[in-house]
Amino acid sequence: MTTVQLLIVALSAIVLVGVLGAFVIAYRRSESPGRPARSWRSGLSRETRKADRSALATPVVARPAEAAADHEVEVTETEATAAEEAEEESEEPVAAMQAVEVMRVEELSPQEAGVNRRQFFTRALGATFGAFVGLNGISYLAFLWPRLSGGFGSDIDVGAIADLQTEVVLNDGSILPKFVPEARAYIVPFAESDISRSQFEGSGVVAGGLTALFQRCVHLGCRVPWCDASQGFECPCHGSKYNYVGEYEAGPAPRNLDRFAVEDQNGRLIVRTGTIIQTARAIAKTVQYPQGPSCIALNAPTEV
Ligand code: FES
């Protein structure tokens, strides 16, 4: 996973934890039982409330009977107290204080009431979680998706076929595979005349007298090095051996070295690394192995 992908995952986790914490705090506050509604007057002393003449402007001296009956009218305690005090102290006629302030409470439908705090946080949490999952999904897809251009997993131009043919076959006739890191493959010669007597005929793994072998040992995945002396590939991990066209020769490997489809495109060799081609152990070998001493210890594990 790249650094950018790690950063995206970490930021997503931090945002998710933060929103979750805010939601929990807000939810607990909104659910605290017995928490009284606070009024600005509740913090005042009795003398101060008496001195507050503004209370005279909104005295409450009566509650409409019909409103009390259907519980649609509510008068706050503070306002009732203020009205009584005002009535006691004022020398104005009672009729002058008949102003009634009521607070009418009407039930609203959920659509009319809109979104309350709990709904808001629930939806915010859901949206954040969705974004977190989405970002991670995109990161994983980007990580797993095969590259469509350039790099392993795509079609790679490994060079001019004419040049490669001279590179991999030396003047004395010995073989020297060319390793292409980008393709994770060895380019080795494979004579066109040998195709018909090999198991690779018609499989598209030979072009321009060349074939491309995957670097990984088919036993447990070690990278298989080339052995110049024996003219073959010999795995140092458990002793599997393959001839220079990747056919199985010895050791615990269950099959030939894997390979890629190749194509001659206007004299250039294209290796299709998006698909790894597996083949069974070769019964009849196409080329001779070994052609000299082995590079790995003679006491390597035997074939299983
Ligand atoms: S990984 Fe190559 S022989 Fe085991």
Residues whose N, C-alpha, C, O or C-beta is under 5 A from the ligand:
A	BS01	FES	C217 H219 L220 G221 C222 C235 C237 H238 G239 S240
